[in-house]
Amino acid sequence: MKVSEAVASRRSVRAFLDQAVDAQLLRDILGKAQRAPSGGNLQPWVVHVLTDQALARFKALIAERKLDQPFGEGAEYPIYPDGLCEPYRSRRSQCGEDMYASMGIAREDKAARLAFLAGNFDFWGAPAALFICIDRRLGTTQWVDLGLYLQTVMLLAREAGLDSCAQEFWTLWHRSVAEFLQLPAHLMPFCGLALGHADPAHPVNSLRTERAGLDESVVFHTSYTATPTGAAHER
Ligand SMILES: Cc1cc2nc3c(=O)[nH]c(=O)nc-3n(C[C@H](O)[C@H](O)[C@H](O)COP(=O)(O)O)c2cc1C
């Protein structure tokens, strides 16, 4: 598979088949992902993989705790800033609307929307769950490195015929995640990654999220004309 095919075919899968991921294949993907770049080659990712009984035990723990704390333990970091501004606010709500539309869930049907979102607890049915963690003593630049690592894993998964869904959702349960994984105090779980075989029959997997046009995100500079204030461009 070409890199461009892996990039184009990667999407967040929210319904997986009940089909195990071969343990050696998983090791192989994660072994290759160690080549992900990072500033200063710090390689700040620490990854915990749950499958089989370990995954079942983790889900059971959260299911039990959810009874007392239906909304989780409180996110350890803000998933989005308060008062998310435009154009991000609209993009976020559009992707949610498109996702529910793919399944025919109406805007007013809050119960159905919440029930669907609860699939996060189940890693969307994936047989393998990764937790990507970072050392708290590192800074924002190293969080970027985690993103590079995450995308590397997701693309290698595509090459191996697998699909994935990153899950910031799990920061809502960061205490239980850290406890279950027996993380040392300096490690913070950043996100989960559900990994497995996509269910081709589930309508949510037909979702293709929108992207801004190239000109909304990229400015090509060829000639340079300074404005009177000295600012070449407002972006
Ligand atoms: C770091 C990160 C965290 C995410 N967290 C969640 C999550 O908790 N639950 C979920 O369903 N999707 C999650 N997503 C998936 C995004 O919603 C998705 O990537 C985005 O809408 C673009 O769609 P696509 O991945 O299908 O291209 C996350 C994605 C990223 C990169």
PDBQT file of the ligand as one rigid body, heavy atoms in Angstrom, charges set to zero:
ROOT
HETATM    1  C1  LIG A 301      -6.174  12.738  19.235  1.00  0.00    +0.000 C 
HETATM    2  C2  LIG A 301      -7.542  12.327  18.760  1.00  0.00    +0.000 A 
HETATM    3  C3  LIG A 301      -8.520  11.998  19.698  1.00  0.00    +0.000 A 
HETATM    4  C4  LIG A 301      -9.787  11.585  19.288  1.00  0.00    +0.000 A 
HETATM    5  N1  LIG A 301     -10.714  11.217  20.235  1.00  0.00    +0.000 NA
HETATM    6  C5  LIG A 301     -11.878  10.648  19.833  1.00  0.00    +0.000 A 
HETATM    7  C6  LIG A 301     -12.764  10.086  20.803  1.00  0.00    +0.000 A 
HETATM    8  O1  LIG A 301     -12.550  10.150  22.012  1.00  0.00    +0.000 OA
HETATM    9  N2  LIG A 301     -13.879   9.457  20.342  1.00  0.00    +0.000 N 
HETATM   10  C7  LIG A 301     -14.160   9.361  19.002  1.00  0.00    +0.000 A 
HETATM   11  O2  LIG A 301     -15.183   8.762  18.651  1.00  0.00    +0.000 OA
HETATM   12  N3  LIG A 301     -13.358   9.914  18.074  1.00  0.00    +0.000 NA
HETATM   13  C8  LIG A 301     -12.204  10.528  18.452  1.00  0.00    +0.000 A 
HETATM   14  N4  LIG A 301     -11.339  11.028  17.521  1.00  0.00    +0.000 N 
HETATM   15  C9  LIG A 301     -11.665  10.930  16.095  1.00  0.00    +0.000 C 
HETATM   16  C10 LIG A 301     -11.949  12.293  15.456  1.00  0.00    +0.000 C 
HETATM   17  O3  LIG A 301     -13.259  12.688  15.756  1.00  0.00    +0.000 OA
HETATM   18  C11 LIG A 301     -11.720  12.150  13.950  1.00  0.00    +0.000 C 
HETATM   19  O4  LIG A 301     -10.357  11.916  13.714  1.00  0.00    +0.000 OA
HETATM   20  C12 LIG A 301     -12.140  13.379  13.150  1.00  0.00    +0.000 C 
HETATM   21  O5  LIG A 301     -13.520  13.619  13.248  1.00  0.00    +0.000 OA
HETATM   22  C13 LIG A 301     -11.766  13.221  11.674  1.00  0.00    +0.000 C 
HETATM   23  O6  LIG A 301     -12.394  12.082  11.137  1.00  0.00    +0.000 OA
HETATM   24  P1  LIG A 301     -11.559  10.866  10.527  1.00  0.00    +0.000 P 
HETATM   25  O7  LIG A 301     -10.607  10.373  11.583  1.00  0.00    +0.000 OA
HETATM   26  O8  LIG A 301     -12.590   9.830  10.196  1.00  0.00    +0.000 OA
HETATM   27  O9  LIG A 301     -10.812  11.368   9.335  1.00  0.00    +0.000 OA
HETATM   28  C14 LIG A 301     -10.089  11.497  17.912  1.00  0.00    +0.000 A 
HETATM   29  C15 LIG A 301      -9.096  11.835  16.978  1.00  0.00    +0.000 A 
HETATM   30  C16 LIG A 301      -7.858  12.247  17.385  1.00  0.00    +0.000 A 
HETATM   31  C17 LIG A 301      -6.799  12.575  16.363  1.00  0.00    +0.000 C 
ENDROOT
TORSDOF 0
